[in-house]
Amino acid sequence: MTSKRRYVVVGTGHRVQMYLDAMAGDHGDVAELVGLIEPNPGRLAVHLAWLSEAGLDVEGVFTGHPDTLERILSEIHADRMIITSPDFTHAELIVRALDAGVDVVVEKPLTINPESTRQITEAVMRTGRQVVVTHNYRYSPRNSALKEVIKNGSIGTPLSVTFEWVLDTAHGADYFRRWHRDKANSGGLLIHKASHHFDLVNWWLSDSPEQVYARGGVRFYGADNAAARGMAPHPERGTHEGVHGPWELDLRDDPRLQALYLDNESYDGYHRDLDVFGPGVTTEDNLAVIVDYARGATLSYSLNAHSPWEGYRVAVNGDEGRAELDVVERAAVLTDANGRFVVDPSASVGESSSRTGGERLTLQRHWEAAQDVKIEEGAGAHGGGDALLLADIFRGPEDDWLDRPADWLDGIRAIAVGMAGNESLRTGLPIKINDLNLGVDLSRSARPVS
Ligand SMILES: NC(=O)c1ccc[n+]([C@@H]2O[C@H](COP(=O)([O-])OP(=O)(O)OC[C@H]3O[C@@H](n4cnc5c(N)ncnc54)[C@H](O)[C@@H]3O)[C@@H](O)[C@H]2O)c1
């Protein structure tokens, strides 16, 4: 008999690595990988080989296609299923796992539209099983530090929040090279990316969003914008011979991307390196959102996906003072002679003449001078945030004064803002979250709406 929980993982692309590393490493004493499910057999084989190199015995790991999920789950007696597949596949996989008697850990976003949210809600109610959404940004020490400042009452009752997030021309552009570029696959950046940010605000304020007004559009990327700016046509893909421009990603420049994606295109035709100025871009790249919260606070939020630097600025105005969090994740995107750039730069800081990387949390109470609040960093990725998240997922969650573990209701609250925002973009009107008919009353409890 073993006391280890048995895990099956679905979707073996980029994001899965964090979970597989955890099970092959620090959390291997409590978590056993028993299954890997993935439609692309080549990509699945790459991860199996890497797991083996990391010292995990993969002989007994069951592998298969998502079509056979129920059979696999019953054969391997999984306790939990971790979902790291594209956003539009989450809901169906969650419902199937819950109905098969297996709890779920799912990457953000929980799902991408009201209909599939209702299906998840019904499945949770029907089965009584657990769905955990891994909102990792809560665990980043700087975001936790702001939560602490608000929760300990330093600024009094929060009345309003301003929040600006800028994605740079490396990381931001990457959303326009693959499945995220089609809004049908991800719900657009209001869901795919901003669900991180809306979850932070919901959690910082310990409140529920009620009404959303959004404006924005596809203003920078895509073929129409390139043509309107008179740009010369780019090659369809970044992986090609000859000279490369700074917008292009050549998968051969990164052995990991080559092994996972380029070498396995024959199975599914998944191109990871499409031209960001090519046809088929429907995901908005400039967004502005106003959100009313149940207890009266207002959020003013904006997202830009083609900024020369990457980071965010948040200010929370309370009735006793103000807290400000300023973060420069990367001060500039610079190119070398070959036009190379970093694909997943979320934790790195570049060079810049006038902008410095780093983070600063400032607290200023009424009638007092401003003071810096110390941000306690841990070891590892995202200032130790990933390690804390993984410990909660695999060993916890522990009682947490900061309420960091996120359940399915938090997952719905996070995407509810984006779903209402998308409806507002479509109609031009402010949208009440209750009118999305999500099947659950987010402002009060997890009871189904009768
Ligand atoms: N929390 C974070 O910071 C963070 C960061 C990156 C990605 N993510 C999330 O992780 C998920 C995966 O993103 P990614 O960048 O790894 O994408 P990816 O495209 O690199 O990998 C997705 C994998 O899922 C497979 N897949 C496709 N359809 C499937 C299906 N129906 N069932 C099972 N597998 C299927 C693909 O073949 C691929 O191997 C997304 O939901 C994304 O939003 C979260």
The ligand as an SDF file (V2000), in Angstrom:
LIG
                    3D

 44 48  0  0  0  0  0  0  0  0999 V2000
   -0.4850   29.7090  -15.0610 N   0  0  0  0  0  0  0  0  0  0  0  0
    0.3410   30.1110  -15.9920 C   0  0  0  0  0  0  0  0  0  0  0  0
    1.1310   31.0100  -15.7790 O   0  0  0  0  0  0  0  0  0  0  0  0
    0.3030   29.4420  -17.3510 C   0  0  0  0  0  0  0  0  0  0  0  0
    1.3850   29.5760  -18.2280 C   0  0  0  0  0  0  0  0  0  0  0  0
    1.2990   28.9360  -19.4670 C   0  0  0  0  0  0  0  0  0  0  0  0
    0.1670   28.2020  -19.8160 C   0  0  0  0  0  0  0  0  0  0  0  0
   -0.8650   28.1140  -18.9410 N   0  0  0  0  0  0  0  0  0  0  0  0
   -2.0700   27.3280  -19.2880 C   0  0  0  0  0  0  0  0  0  0  0  0
   -1.6870   25.9860  -19.5060 O   0  0  0  0  0  0  0  0  0  0  0  0
   -2.4800   25.4130  -20.5450 C   0  0  0  0  0  0  0  0  0  0  0  0
   -1.5610   24.8250  -21.6090 C   0  0  0  0  0  0  0  0  0  0  0  0
   -0.8070   25.8610  -22.2150 O   0  0  0  0  0  0  0  0  0  0  0  0
    0.5340   25.5120  -23.0100 P   0  0  0  0  0  0  0  0  0  0  0  0
    1.2310   26.8080  -23.2390 O   0  0  0  0  0  0  0  0  0  0  0  0
    1.2470   24.4010  -22.3640 O   0  0  0  0  0  0  0  0  0  0  0  0
   -0.0660   25.0180  -24.4140 O   0  0  0  0  0  0  0  0  0  0  0  0
    0.6440   24.0130  -25.4590 P   0  0  0  0  0  0  0  0  0  0  0  0
   -0.0460   24.2510  -26.7420 O   0  0  0  0  0  0  0  0  0  0  0  0
    2.1080   24.1750  -25.3880 O   0  0  0  0  0  0  0  0  0  0  0  0
    0.3020   22.5700  -24.8880 O   0  0  0  0  0  0  0  0  0  0  0  0
   -1.0100   22.0580  -24.8600 C   0  0  0  0  0  0  0  0  0  0  0  0
   -0.9550   20.5480  -25.0890 C   0  0  0  0  0  0  0  0  0  0  0  0
   -2.2870   20.0350  -25.0340 O   0  0  0  0  0  0  0  0  0  0  0  0
   -2.4880   19.1520  -26.1330 C   0  0  0  0  0  0  0  0  0  0  0  0
   -3.9050   19.0750  -26.4720 N   0  0  0  0  0  0  0  0  0  0  0  0
   -4.5620   19.6630  -27.4980 C   0  0  0  0  0  0  0  0  0  0  0  0
   -5.8650   19.3160  -27.4770 N   0  0  0  0  0  0  0  0  0  0  0  0
   -6.0350   18.4960  -26.4200 C   0  0  0  0  0  0  0  0  0  0  0  0
   -7.1560   17.8100  -25.8850 C   0  0  0  0  0  0  0  0  0  0  0  0
   -8.3820   17.9100  -26.4190 N   0  0  0  0  0  0  0  0  0  0  0  0
   -6.9790   17.0480  -24.7920 N   0  0  0  0  0  0  0  0  0  0  0  0
   -5.7570   16.9480  -24.2320 C   0  0  0  0  0  0  0  0  0  0  0  0
   -4.6500   17.5730  -24.7070 N   0  0  0  0  0  0  0  0  0  0  0  0
   -4.7940   18.3500  -25.7840 C   0  0  0  0  0  0  0  0  0  0  0  0
   -1.6290   19.7160  -27.2350 C   0  0  0  0  0  0  0  0  0  0  0  0
   -1.3140   18.7340  -28.2080 O   0  0  0  0  0  0  0  0  0  0  0  0
   -0.3990   20.1700  -26.4600 C   0  0  0  0  0  0  0  0  0  0  0  0
    0.5460   19.1500  -26.3140 O   0  0  0  0  0  0  0  0  0  0  0  0
   -3.4020   26.5140  -21.0530 C   0  0  0  0  0  0  0  0  0  0  0  0
   -4.6620   26.3890  -20.4470 O   0  0  0  0  0  0  0  0  0  0  0  0
   -2.7310   27.7860  -20.5850 C   0  0  0  0  0  0  0  0  0  0  0  0
   -3.6540   28.8260  -20.3450 O   0  0  0  0  0  0  0  0  0  0  0  0
   -0.8070   28.6950  -17.7120 C   0  0  0  0  0  0  0  0  0  0  0  0
  1  2  1  0
  2  3  2  0
  2  4  1  0
  4  5  1  0
  4 44  2  0
  5  6  2  0
  6  7  1  0
  7  8  2  0
  8  9  1  0
  8 44  1  0
  9 10  1  0
  9 42  1  0
 10 11  1  0
 11 12  1  0
 11 40  1  0
 12 13  1  0
 13 14  1  0
 14 15  2  0
 14 16  1  0
 14 17  1  0
 17 18  1  0
 18 19  2  0
 18 20  1  0
 18 21  1  0
 21 22  1  0
 22 23  1  0
 23 24  1  0
 23 38  1  0
 24 25  1  0
 25 26  1  0
 25 36  1  0
 26 27  1  0
 26 35  1  0
 27 28  2  0
 28 29  1  0
 29 30  1  0
 29 35  2  0
 30 31  1  0
 30 32  2  0
 32 33  1  0
 33 34  2  0
 34 35  1  0
 36 37  1  0
 36 38  1  0
 38 39  1  0
 40 41  1  0
 40 42  1  0
 42 43  1  0
M  CHG  2   8   1  16  -1
M  END
$$$$
